[in-house]
Every structure is written in C-alpha cells, then in structure tokens.
C-alpha cells in the first residue's frame, strides 16, 4: 500500500488557520482496497482504563488540560503504532463525537468554543500523523461527529433539514481544518444521517455514515440497514463515500449481510463492540464488558474474508488496543494465507 500523492489543493480550496490544507480530502486512500485500522472505544478506554471522568461521554473536554491531551496522545499513538508496525493504513478519528453545540452547552462551551476545539482536535491529530505516517502507511484524519441525541436511542427525531442545519456548524469547522473527511458515528435514524450528509457535501467534505444497530441488526429506529442505506443514497445522490456499522457485536449483524448484494457493497467499515450485550444491558452495567479480543478478531476476520470491500476495521464500546491487535493479526494472517 503506497501513499497517494497529496492533492495540491483541498477539495474545497480552504486552508486551515495555519495555512495548511487537507492531505487526502480529494482522494481517500481507504477507497483503493488496502486494509486500514482505526481505534477502539475511546470513551470506555478513557473512563475504565485511564480513570478519567467524562461527563456526557465528552472526550473532547480533555483537550483543554495538559494531562488530558497527554492521555489522548498516548491513546492514539498506541493504535497508530499497531498500524505502522503491520504496514497498514490508519484512520485517526477525532475525539469530537460530542463536540456539537447542544452537548457543548451542557459542558459550558459556547459555539465559538466548540468550533475552536473541533479545529484544535484536527491540528492535534495532524501532528501525530507526522510522527507515524510512512510511505506505505497512509494515515487519514477524520472529523468525528455524533448524533444530536443519544447514540443508542434516537429520542426526538429531527427532519433532514433540521439535521443539516444543526450539524453544519461542526462540519464547517472541520472544513476549515486539515480533516480529510467527516465520519458520522452512531447514527440511529435515517433523517439525521441524510441531513448530516447533505451538510458535509455542501461544505466540500467527503462523508461516511456509520449506523448503530441493535441485536436484530436493525437501527434503533426499527429500519433495516438495507432500507437505511438505500434511503440515504437516494436522498443524497449516493453522497456518502461509504457506510459503516458500529456499536454492535458482530453476532448482532453478521446474519443480515449477504455478500454480493449491492447495498452490502456500500459498507466499507466495521467498528464492533467487545460485548454481546444489548444496548439496554450495556446502559445498566456497572462494570466494563471487554469480551474476548481473540474471538472478536476471528469474527471480524470471517466478515472481512467474505466481504473484501470492508477495508476499515476498528472497535467501539469496550474495545481497546488488545482487540485491534487481535483484529489486525487475524485479518493480516488471512490475507497472507
């Protein structure tokens, strides 16, 4: 896997505040078929392993203190090193899942503060990329956006127009940065995904939509993945670069993915939970269920082996570097066999 030549100009032609432009915005290397890793469950790792308190699961709040930034640097460096040492690509996912205006206000951030922390998070990751990226290990920076509501429960649903207006503020901040793309993590219903995708496309940003699914493989809204992907693609003219599944154990969705079906080919990433528990059970659990990393690695290997278009592999709730190492070992061994 080789690093594509950096485009001379970002897709929307807008340098960030330091005068630097996005490296891969005009051409995402993970679309070329090579294997890419990403990180695990950042919030559960910071809370249960590193001992941080994260009100509202807001990892971005750690950016304001040195000890928090040091913890984030250690966190991302560990995963980037796994990718580099195995000659794989990597997707840096910014710690900004909660860095939108509603969640920011709950933590005392103004809209200007939120815009600044989104910019800062990408600058932070760009510096890390310089430390780890090599000629055969392209490393992409994604601006992570979470739902306006809860990642397990859609709650009050917005129209697509409302979602476009709400998410465009955060997307606009990423468009001014070195972010290569937008990734919408834990989308629970279609209209929010449509609005967010439209906002990203309007700002000249490639966008990835990652849906949360329940134990039956359906979105919390009740729609099937097939229906959700079709609805987003129809409403946006196939706007997303690709789709992902996250915040679910492979046993929750593997039976719904039929290799060879057109809609399945739109899925290029998996970020699985460590636990087989339902979202309701996870919400009630007092201790972290980190599952079995080796077993998870084999389950992801089976999915990747059956669907080679799935090229971005990482974790979600309960996963850490052990799970990503196990996924890496399993999938690279299968490729070499």
Secondary structure as the mmCIF struct_conf table of DSSP 4:
data_model
#
loop_
_struct_conf.conf_type_id
_struct_conf.id
_struct_conf.beg_label_comp_id
_struct_conf.beg_label_asym_id
_struct_conf.beg_label_seq_id
_struct_conf.end_label_comp_id
_struct_conf.end_label_asym_id
_struct_conf.end_label_seq_id
HELX_LH_PP_P HELX_LH_PP_P1 UNK A 3 UNK A 7
BEND BEND1 UNK A 8 UNK A 9
TURN_TY1_P TURN_TY1_P1 UNK A 11 UNK A 12
TURN_TY1_P TURN_TY1_P2 UNK A 17 UNK A 18
BEND BEND2 UNK A 19 UNK A 19
BEND BEND3 UNK A 23 UNK A 24
TURN_TY1_P TURN_TY1_P3 UNK A 25 UNK A 26
BEND BEND4 UNK A 27 UNK A 27
HELX_RH_3T_P HELX_RH_3T_P1 UNK A 29 UNK A 32
BEND BEND5 UNK A 33 UNK A 33
STRN STRN1 UNK A 36 UNK A 37
HELX_RH_AL_P HELX_RH_AL_P1 UNK A 42 UNK A 44
HELX_RH_PI_P HELX_RH_PI_P1 UNK A 45 UNK A 49
TURN_TY1_P TURN_TY1_P4 UNK A 50 UNK A 50
HELX_RH_3T_P HELX_RH_3T_P2 UNK A 55 UNK A 57
HELX_RH_3T_P HELX_RH_3T_P3 UNK A 59 UNK A 64
BEND BEND6 UNK A 65 UNK A 65
HELX_RH_AL_P HELX_RH_AL_P2 UNK A 66 UNK A 85
TURN_TY1_P TURN_TY1_P5 UNK A 86 UNK A 87
STRN STRN2 UNK A 89 UNK A 93
BEND BEND7 UNK A 95 UNK A 95
TURN_TY1_P TURN_TY1_P6 UNK A 97 UNK A 98
BEND BEND8 UNK A 100 UNK A 100
HELX_RH_AL_P HELX_RH_AL_P3 UNK A 101 UNK A 106
TURN_TY1_P TURN_TY1_P7 UNK A 107 UNK A 108
HELX_RH_AL_P HELX_RH_AL_P4 UNK A 111 UNK A 132
STRN STRN3 UNK A 134 UNK A 134
TURN_TY1_P TURN_TY1_P8 UNK A 135 UNK A 136
STRN STRN4 UNK A 137 UNK A 137
STRN STRN5 UNK A 139 UNK A 145
BEND BEND9 UNK A 148 UNK A 149
BEND BEND10 UNK A 151 UNK A 152
BEND BEND11 UNK A 156 UNK A 156
HELX_LH_PP_P HELX_LH_PP_P2 UNK A 157 UNK A 159
HELX_RH_AL_P HELX_RH_AL_P5 UNK A 160 UNK A 175
TURN_TY1_P TURN_TY1_P9 UNK A 176 UNK A 178
STRN STRN6 UNK A 181 UNK A 187
BEND BEND12 UNK A 189 UNK A 189
HELX_RH_AL_P HELX_RH_AL_P6 UNK A 190 UNK A 202
TURN_TY1_P TURN_TY1_P10 UNK A 203 UNK A 204
STRN STRN7 UNK A 206 UNK A 212
TURN_TY1_P TURN_TY1_P11 UNK A 215 UNK A 216
BEND BEND13 UNK A 217 UNK A 217
STRN STRN8 UNK A 218 UNK A 218
TURN_TY1_P TURN_TY1_P12 UNK A 220 UNK A 221
BEND BEND14 UNK A 222 UNK A 222
STRN STRN9 UNK A 224 UNK A 224
HELX_RH_AL_P HELX_RH_AL_P7 UNK A 225 UNK A 236
TURN_TY1_P TURN_TY1_P13 UNK A 237 UNK A 237
BEND BEND15 UNK A 238 UNK A 238
BEND BEND16 UNK A 240 UNK A 241
STRN STRN10 UNK A 242 UNK A 246
BEND BEND17 UNK A 247 UNK A 248
HELX_RH_AL_P HELX_RH_AL_P8 UNK A 250 UNK A 253
HELX_RH_3T_P HELX_RH_3T_P4 UNK A 254 UNK A 256
TURN_TY1_P TURN_TY1_P14 UNK A 259 UNK A 260
TURN_TY1_P TURN_TY1_P15 UNK A 262 UNK A 263
HELX_RH_3T_P HELX_RH_3T_P5 UNK A 264 UNK A 266
STRN STRN11 UNK A 267 UNK A 272
BEND BEND18 UNK A 274 UNK A 274
BEND BEND19 UNK A 277 UNK A 277
HELX_RH_AL_P HELX_RH_AL_P9 UNK A 279 UNK A 284
BEND BEND20 UNK A 286 UNK A 287
HELX_RH_AL_P HELX_RH_AL_P10 UNK A 293 UNK A 306
TURN_TY1_P TURN_TY1_P16 UNK A 308 UNK A 309
STRN STRN12 UNK A 312 UNK A 315
TURN_TY1_P TURN_TY1_P17 UNK A 317 UNK A 318
HELX_RH_AL_P HELX_RH_AL_P11 UNK A 321 UNK A 336
#
